[in-house]
Amino acid sequence: MTFDFAEILTGFIDFLWASFLLLAPMLLFGLFLSGLIHILISRHAILKWLRDDNLKSVSTSAAIGVPIPLCSCSVVPVVAEMRKKGASRSSCLSFLITAPETGADSILVTQAFFGFVAALVRPVISFITAVIAGLFCIGLAKDNRGETQSPAHSHCDHDDAHEPLLPGSDDCYISPAQLKASLFAYLRRIGDKISRRENASYADANALDFVKICKHVLRYGFVEVADDILFALVVGVALGGVLYLALPSDLMANEYARWLAYPVMVLVGMPLYICASASTPIAAALVAKGVSPGAALIFLMTGPASNTGTIAIIASQFGTRFASVYVAAVIAVTVVIGISIDAILIAFGATLSVNLAASHSATLQLVQWGGAFALIALIVWRFRAGGLKSGYRDLLSNLRPCREK
């Protein structure tokens, strides 16, 4: 059997470029939504809703975690702060599952590869998994006074450049009314400049600076969140290309292979540090080569939600019993749902289509090409600013068990 290296390289590059065309517009829009979510959701309000060990708190926590774009590393200090402020363990557990498994960016990337239905089903499954795990936590992981917690910090203390929008606040939240007032004040100032008035009217002198708000939104989405996910995303797309070329088309032809795919996806997904967006092109390549949608779902859920580093940190922050419930719940619920989805698809004779080709519409092609070049520019910019080094360091640290200090 001979291999044509030029043909393989061409196929790999074609897969990378097609992936960038598909995911770039959605990912860029998702990063922008990340910034909006960051300023429009109050951390203090979240903590007020999550104090009790009951179905309401667990469901609320899971729902809040669905749109928030946190990777499995960045979610741990947030949850530690939630716990320190009084959030229940069960609420923390459900948030720990949905926040890294889904997010505004990953939902839109899922839509690009798998379509609208899959983009809706993915967060629903994540929500169900989190609620069931939270209920297990209520029954099995009662508070243990001997367990310690590490002090946490606000995300607004991320670095010196990330300052709260309101002086003296420890949160970046602003109300919709404040956002509206700042926009109107900014438009009035623009109008004054256009009309060349010497004494501009500032009726809302105390309103927030709209330009500062926009910079804050863009910095959070396209700098902080981007630095968290871009390196893992590039690695994920590259792995997807390798799998797409390496795996035979009749990979799942044998019935035993179909059943073996479930534990294999668990074993691959659990230790692997990969964000929700980065796992999507890999899952697309697996489905395109015959892996069942349910097995691919297991990889999509277990990969972002757990890895050796995150599990070690969770055990240190909340105790080994809590970490055990967390890992067991993610595996058990995800596997059951994955097998159930495959059974439903087989019963109805349905399939899950995978989109690995760019659009034929001239308008959509313009959007996709513009988004792809914009995403490449963002990757180059953030890597030049140190995002490559920090992403590589985070990836290595999460591929091996963490040593707690």
C-alpha positions in Angstrom: 0.0 0.0 0.0 1.5 3.3 -1.1 0.8 6.8 0.2 0.9 9.9 -1.9 2.3 12.5 0.5 1.3 15.5 -1.7 -2.3 14.2 -1.9 -2.4 13.7 1.9 -1.1 17.2 2.5 -3.5 18.7 0.1 -6.4 16.9 1.7 -5.3 18.0 5.2 -5.0 21.7 4.1 -8.4 21.4 2.4 -9.9 20.2 5.6 -8.3 23.0 7.6 -9.5 25.7 5.3 -13.0 24.3 5.0 -13.1 24.1 8.8 -12.0 27.7 9.1 -14.6 28.8 6.5 -17.4 27.1 8.5 -16.5 28.0 12.1 -14.9 31.4 11.7 -18.1 33.6 11.3 -19.9 31.7 14.1 -16.9 31.7 16.4 -16.2 35.5 16.0 -19.9 36.2 16.7 -19.7 33.9 19.7 -16.7 35.8 21.1 -18.7 39.0 20.8 -21.6 37.5 22.6 -19.2 36.3 25.3 -18.3 39.9 26.0 -22.0 41.0 26.1 -22.8 38.1 28.5 -19.9 39.1 30.7 -21.2 42.6 31.3 -25.0 41.9 31.3 -25.1 39.0 33.8 -24.5 40.0 37.4 -22.3 37.7 39.4 -24.0 38.8 42.7 -27.4 38.0 41.3 -26.2 34.5 40.3 -24.9 33.9 43.8 -28.2 34.9 45.3 -30.1 32.3 43.2 -27.8 29.4 44.0 -27.6 29.1 47.7 -29.9 26.1 48.3 -29.5 22.4 47.7 -32.7 21.9 45.6 -33.9 21.3 42.1 -34.6 25.0 41.5 -31.0 26.1 42.4 -29.5 23.2 40.4 -31.6 23.9 37.3 -30.9 27.7 37.5 -27.2 27.1 37.9 -27.2 24.7 34.9 -29.1 27.2 32.8 -26.8 30.0 33.6 -23.8 27.9 32.7 -25.1 27.1 29.2 -24.3 30.4 27.5 -21.3 31.4 29.5 -18.1 30.6 27.6 -15.7 29.2 30.2 -13.1 26.5 29.6 -12.6 23.7 32.1 -9.7 25.6 33.6 -11.2 29.1 33.9 -14.5 27.7 35.3 -12.9 26.3 38.5 -11.9 29.7 40.1 -15.3 31.0 39.2 -17.0 28.1 40.9 -14.7 28.4 43.9 -15.8 32.0 44.3 -19.4 30.9 44.0 -18.9 28.4 46.7 -17.1 30.9 48.9 -20.0 33.4 48.5 -22.5 30.7 49.7 -23.5 28.8 46.6 -24.5 25.2 47.3 -22.3 22.3 46.2 -25.0 20.9 43.9 -25.3 24.2 42.2 -21.6 24.4 41.8 -21.5 20.9 40.3 -24.2 21.7 37.7 -22.4 24.9 36.7 -19.1 23.0 36.4 -20.7 20.8 33.8 -22.6 23.2 31.6 -20.2 26.1 31.5 -17.3 24.3 29.8 -19.5 21.9 27.8 -21.4 24.7 26.0 -21.1 28.4 25.4 -22.2 31.0 22.9 -19.2 30.3 20.7 -19.4 26.5 20.8 -23.2 26.5 20.1 -22.7 28.6 17.0 -19.7 26.4 15.9 -21.9 23.3 16.4 -24.5 24.9 14.1 -21.8 25.5 11.4 -20.8 21.8 11.4 -23.9 19.9 12.3 -26.8 22.2 11.7 -29.5 24.0 13.6 -31.1 21.0 15.3 -27.7 19.7 16.7 -26.9 23.3 17.9 -30.1 23.2 20.0 -29.8 19.6 21.2 -26.2 20.1 22.5 -27.0 22.6 25.2 -30.2 20.7 26.1 -28.2 17.6 26.7 -25.6 19.5 28.7 -28.4 21.0 30.8 -30.0 17.6 31.5 -26.6 16.1 32.4 -25.9 18.9 34.8 -29.3 18.7 36.5 -29.1 15.0 37.0 -25.5 15.3 38.3 -26.6 18.1 40.7 -29.4 15.9 42.1 -26.9 13.1 42.6 -24.7 15.5 44.4 -27.6 16.5 46.8 -28.1 12.9 47.7 -24.5 11.6 47.7 -22.1 14.4 48.5 -23.2 16.1 51.7 -21.0 19.0 53.1 -17.8 17.8 54.8 -16.4 20.3 57.3 -12.9 18.9 56.9 -12.6 19.9 53.3 -10.8 23.1 52.5 -11.4 25.7 49.9 -8.9 27.9 48.2 -9.5 31.7 48.0 -10.9 32.7 44.7 -10.9 35.9 42.7 -13.2 37.9 40.5 -12.7 37.5 36.8 -12.3 41.3 36.8 -9.1 40.7 38.7 -7.7 38.8 35.8 -5.1 41.4 35.1 -4.4 45.1 35.6 -6.0 46.0 32.2 -9.3 44.3 33.1 -10.9 46.9 35.5 -14.6 47.0 36.5 -16.7 49.4 34.5 -18.0 51.1 37.7 -15.4 52.4 40.2 -15.4 50.5 43.5 -17.2 47.5 42.0 -15.9 44.0 42.1 -18.0 43.0 39.1 -18.2 44.0 35.4 -22.0 44.0 35.4 -24.0 46.9 34.1 -27.7 47.0 33.8 -29.5 47.2 30.4 -30.8 50.7 31.5 -27.2 51.8 32.1 -26.1 50.5 28.7 -29.0 52.2 27.0 -28.3 55.5 28.8 -24.6 55.4 27.8 -25.5 54.7 24.2 -27.9 57.7 24.0 -25.4 59.9 25.7 -22.8 58.9 23.2 -25.1 59.5 20.2 -26.0 62.9 21.6 -22.3 63.8 21.8 -21.8 62.6 18.2 -24.8 64.8 17.2 -23.3 67.8 19.0 -20.0 67.3 17.2 -21.7 67.0 13.8 -23.7 70.2 14.4 -20.4 71.8 15.5 -21.7 73.1 18.8 -19.1 74.6 21.0 -20.9 73.8 24.3 -21.9 70.2 24.0 -24.9 69.1 26.0 -24.2 66.4 28.6 -27.5 65.7 30.3 -26.2 62.3 31.3 -22.9 63.3 32.7 -22.9 60.4 35.1 -23.7 57.9 32.4 -21.1 55.2 31.6 -18.8 55.9 28.7 -20.2 53.9 25.8 -16.8 53.6 24.1 -15.3 52.2 27.3 -18.1 49.6 27.5 -17.5 48.6 23.9 -13.8 48.3 24.5 -14.5 46.2 27.6 -16.8 43.8 25.7 -14.3 43.4 22.8 -11.4 43.0 25.2 -13.1 40.2 27.2 -14.4 38.4 24.1 -11.5 38.8 21.7 -8.6 38.9 24.1 -9.4 37.0 27.4 -11.7 34.4 26.0 -9.8 34.1 22.8 -6.5 33.5 24.7 -8.3 30.7 26.5 -9.5 28.8 23.5 -7.6 29.7 20.3 -4.6 27.5 20.8 -6.8 24.5 21.8 -9.1 25.4 18.8 -6.2 25.2 16.3 -5.1 21.9 17.9 -8.6 20.6 17.7 -9.0 21.5 14.0 -5.7 19.9 13.2 -6.6 16.7 15.0 -9.9 16.7 13.2 -8.0 16.8 9.9 -5.7 14.0 10.9 -8.6 11.8 12.0 -10.5 12.6 8.9 -7.6 11.5 6.7 -6.4 8.6 8.8 -9.7 6.8 9.7 -11.2 4.5 7.1 -14.6 5.2 5.8 -15.9 1.8 7.0 -14.6 2.3 10.5 -18.0 1.4 12.2 -19.1 -1.3 9.7 -18.6 -4.0 12.4 -21.3 -4.1 15.1 -18.7 -4.7 17.8 -16.9 -1.5 16.7 -20.1 0.5 17.3 -20.4 -0.7 20.9 -16.6 -0.3 21.5 -16.8 3.3 20.4 -18.7 4.4 23.6 -16.0 3.4 26.1 -13.3 4.5 23.7 -14.8 8.0 23.5 -14.9 8.1 27.3 -11.3 7.1 27.6 -10.2 9.6 25.0 -12.4 12.5 26.2 -11.8 12.3 29.9 -8.0 12.9 30.1 -7.9 15.2 27.0 -7.9 19.0 27.7 -10.0 20.6 24.9 -12.5 23.4 24.9 -16.1 23.0 23.6 -15.4 24.8 20.4 -12.2 22.9 19.7 -13.9 19.5 20.3 -16.6 20.2 17.6 -14.4 19.8 14.4 -13.0 16.6 15.9 -16.4 15.3 16.5 -17.4 16.3 13.0 -14.5 14.3 11.5 -15.5 11.3 13.6 -19.1 11.4 12.5 -18.0 11.8 8.9 -16.0 8.6 9.1 -18.8 6.6 10.5 -18.7 7.1 14.3 -22.2 7.2 15.7 -23.6 10.6 16.7 -24.1 9.2 20.3 -20.5 8.2 20.6 -19.3 11.6 19.2 -21.6 13.3 21.7 -19.8 11.5 24.5 -16.6 13.0 23.3 -18.2 16.4 22.9 -19.4 16.3 26.5 -16.6 14.6 28.4 -13.7 16.3 26.7 -14.5 19.9 27.7 -16.1 19.0 31.1 -13.2 17.0 32.5 -9.5 16.3 32.3 -6.8 15.2 34.7 -5.9 18.8 35.7 -9.4 20.0 36.3 -10.3 16.9 38.3 -7.2 17.4 40.5 -8.1 21.0 41.1 -11.8 20.2 41.8 -10.6 17.5 44.3 -8.4 20.1 46.0 -11.1 22.8 46.1 -14.1 20.7 47.0 -12.9 17.3 48.2 -12.4 13.9 46.7 -16.0 12.8 47.2 -17.3 15.8 45.3 -14.8 15.2 42.5 -15.8 11.5 42.4 -19.5 12.4 42.0 -18.6 14.9 39.4 -16.7 12.5 37.2 -19.1 9.6 37.7 -22.1 11.8 36.8 -20.5 13.2 33.7 -19.6 9.7 32.4 -22.8 7.8 33.4 -25.3 10.4 32.2 -23.4 11.2 29.0 -23.0 7.6 28.0 -26.7 6.8 28.7 -27.8 9.8 26.7 -25.4 9.0 23.9 -26.6 5.4 23.6 -30.3 6.6 23.8 -29.7 9.1 20.9 -28.2 6.4 18.7 -31.2 4.1 19.6 -33.7 6.8 18.7 -31.9 7.6 15.4 -31.8 3.9 14.5 -35.5 3.4 15.4 -36.6 6.3 13.2 -34.1 5.6 10.4 -32.6 9.1 10.8 -29.0 10.2 10.4 -27.0 13.2 11.5 -25.5 15.1 8.6 -22.1 16.7 8.8 -21.2 19.8 6.9 -17.6 19.9 5.9 -17.9 22.0 2.8 -18.2 25.8 2.3 -21.4 27.4 1.1 -22.0 27.8 -2.6 -23.9 31.1 -2.1 -21.8 34.1 -3.2 -23.0 36.1 -0.2 -22.3 33.4 2.3 -18.9 32.7 0.7 -18.0 36.4 1.2 -19.0 36.2 4.9 -17.1 32.9 5.3 -13.9 34.1 3.6 -14.0 37.4 5.5 -14.6 35.5 8.7 -11.8 33.1 8.0 -9.2 35.8 7.3 -10.4 37.7 10.3 -10.0 34.7 12.5 -6.6 34.0 11.2 -5.6 37.6 11.9 -7.0 37.2 15.4 -5.0 34.0 16.0 -1.8 35.7 14.7 -2.4 38.8 16.8 -3.1 36.8 20.0 -0.2 34.4 19.4 2.2 37.3 18.9 0.9 38.8 22.2 1.7 35.6 24.1 -1.5 33.6 23.5 0.4 30.8 21.8 2.8 30.4 24.7 0.1 30.6 27.4 -2.2 28.2 25.4 0.6 25.7 24.9 1.5 25.9 28.6 -2.1 25.4 29.7 -2.4 22.4 27.3 0.7 20.7 28.7 -0.3 21.4 32.3 -3.7 19.8 31.7 -2.3 16.7 29.9 -0.6 15.6 33.1 -2.0 15.5 36.6 -1.5 18.7 38.5 0.5 18.9 41.6 -1.3 20.9 44.2 0.7 23.3 46.3 
